[in-house]
Amino acid sequence: MTKPHILLRIASILALLFAAGHSAGAPWTPAKGMAEQALVTMMKSLHFDAMGAQRTYYDFYFGFGVSISVYMIAQALVLWQAGDVAKANPAAARPLMLTMLASYAALGVITYMYFFVAPLVFSAVICALIAWAWLKSGG
């Protein structure tokens, strides 16, 4: 019988791999051709005032990418911690599981709409593991 905390640990490890894959993709711009390089150069050259700081569109683009990496690592850690809670008291971890499930489901939809298959697979598998853990915890 698979226990909820084991499923959450597996989900946590996959989430950490997901975060590593996202981070390894930095700067998240496959600028290999001349048109792509021109676009990135333009993003880096267009400066504007953002609440008193001079920034470029590339600053925002890169900064959001790094921020997402931080959030993804935090999600992996929260899943690991949810495993700790589920090991001691599976029912107490259920609300956290639902929150994480909703987060990864939303990420899956966004990924489907705007990105490509690899992150969609990670989101789907992590969702399945969290849902399975939720069911095993008394659902």
C-alpha positions as CSV (number, residue, x, y, z in Angstrom):
1,M,0.0,0.0,0.0
2,T,1.4,3.4,-1.0
3,K,1.4,5.9,1.8
4,P,0.5,9.6,1.2
5,H,3.9,10.8,2.5
6,I,5.8,8.6,0.1
7,L,3.7,10.0,-2.8
8,L,4.4,13.5,-1.6
9,R,8.1,12.9,-1.4
10,I,8.1,11.6,-5.0
11,A,6.1,14.7,-6.1
12,S,8.6,16.9,-4.2
13,I,11.6,15.3,-6.0
14,L,9.9,15.7,-9.4
15,A,9.1,19.3,-8.5
16,L,12.7,19.9,-7.7
17,L,13.7,18.4,-11.0
18,F,11.1,20.6,-12.7
19,A,12.6,23.6,-11.0
20,A,16.1,22.6,-12.1
21,G,15.0,22.1,-15.7
22,H,13.3,25.5,-15.7
23,S,16.4,27.1,-14.2
24,A,18.8,25.4,-16.6
25,G,16.8,27.0,-19.4
26,A,18.0,30.4,-18.5
27,P,17.9,32.9,-20.0
28,W,14.7,31.3,-21.4
29,T,15.2,32.8,-24.8
30,P,16.3,30.5,-27.6
31,A,17.9,33.4,-29.5
32,K,19.9,31.4,-32.1
33,G,18.7,33.1,-35.4
34,M,19.2,36.6,-36.4
35,A,15.6,37.6,-35.9
36,E,15.6,36.2,-32.3
37,Q,18.9,37.9,-31.5
38,A,17.5,41.2,-32.8
39,L,14.5,40.8,-30.6
40,V,16.5,40.1,-27.5
41,T,18.8,43.1,-28.3
42,M,15.8,45.3,-28.6
43,M,14.4,44.0,-25.3
44,K,17.7,44.9,-23.7
45,S,17.9,48.3,-25.3
46,L,14.4,49.6,-24.4
47,H,14.7,51.3,-21.1
48,F,11.8,52.7,-19.0
49,D,11.1,54.0,-15.6
50,A,9.6,51.4,-13.2
51,M,8.8,53.1,-9.9
52,G,11.9,55.1,-10.0
53,A,14.3,52.5,-11.3
54,Q,15.5,52.3,-14.9
55,R,14.7,48.9,-16.3
56,T,14.5,47.2,-19.7
57,Y,11.9,44.7,-20.9
58,Y,14.7,42.1,-20.7
59,D,15.3,42.9,-17.1
60,F,11.6,42.1,-16.4
61,Y,11.7,39.0,-18.6
62,F,14.8,37.6,-17.0
63,G,13.8,38.7,-13.5
64,F,10.4,36.9,-13.8
65,G,12.2,33.8,-15.0
66,V,14.5,33.8,-11.9
67,S,11.5,34.5,-9.7
68,I,9.7,31.5,-11.1
69,S,12.7,29.3,-10.3
70,V,12.6,30.5,-6.7
71,Y,8.9,29.8,-6.5
72,M,9.3,26.3,-8.0
73,I,12.0,25.4,-5.5
74,A,9.7,26.7,-2.7
75,Q,6.9,24.5,-4.1
76,A,9.2,21.4,-4.0
77,L,10.2,22.2,-0.4
78,V,6.5,22.7,0.6
79,L,5.7,19.3,-0.9
80,W,8.5,17.7,1.1
81,Q,7.2,19.4,4.2
82,A,3.6,18.2,3.4
83,G,5.1,14.7,3.3
84,D,6.3,15.3,6.9
85,V,2.9,16.4,8.0
86,A,1.2,13.5,6.1
87,K,3.5,11.0,7.8
88,A,2.4,12.1,11.2
89,N,-1.2,13.0,10.4
90,P,-2.4,12.4,6.9
91,A,-5.7,14.2,7.4
92,A,-3.9,17.4,8.5
93,A,-2.0,17.5,5.3
94,R,-5.1,17.4,3.1
95,P,-5.7,21.2,2.8
96,L,-2.1,21.7,1.9
97,M,-2.3,18.9,-0.7
98,L,-5.3,20.6,-2.3
99,T,-3.5,23.9,-2.5
100,M,-0.5,22.4,-4.1
101,L,-2.7,20.3,-6.5
102,A,-4.6,23.5,-7.6
103,S,-1.2,25.3,-8.1
104,Y,0.2,22.5,-10.3
105,A,-3.1,22.1,-12.2
106,A,-3.1,25.9,-12.9
107,L,0.6,25.6,-14.0
108,G,-0.4,22.7,-16.3
109,V,-3.1,24.8,-18.0
110,I,-0.7,27.8,-18.4
111,T,2.0,25.5,-19.7
112,Y,-0.4,23.9,-22.2
113,M,-1.5,27.4,-23.4
114,Y,2.0,29.0,-23.7
115,F,4.9,26.6,-23.5
116,F,5.7,23.0,-24.6
117,V,5.3,19.4,-23.6
118,A,8.1,18.7,-21.0
119,P,6.8,21.1,-18.3
120,L,3.2,19.9,-19.1
121,V,4.3,16.3,-18.3
122,F,6.0,17.4,-15.1
123,S,2.8,19.3,-14.0
124,A,0.5,16.4,-14.9
125,V,2.6,13.8,-13.1
126,I,3.0,16.0,-10.0
127,C,-0.8,16.6,-10.0
128,A,-1.4,12.9,-10.2
129,L,0.9,12.1,-7.3
130,I,-0.6,14.8,-5.1
131,A,-4.2,13.7,-6.0
132,W,-3.2,10.1,-5.2
133,A,-1.7,11.2,-1.9
134,W,-4.9,13.1,-1.1
135,L,-7.1,10.1,-1.8
136,K,-4.8,7.9,0.3
137,S,-5.0,10.3,3.2
138,G,-8.7,9.8,3.7
139,G,-10.3,11.3,0.7
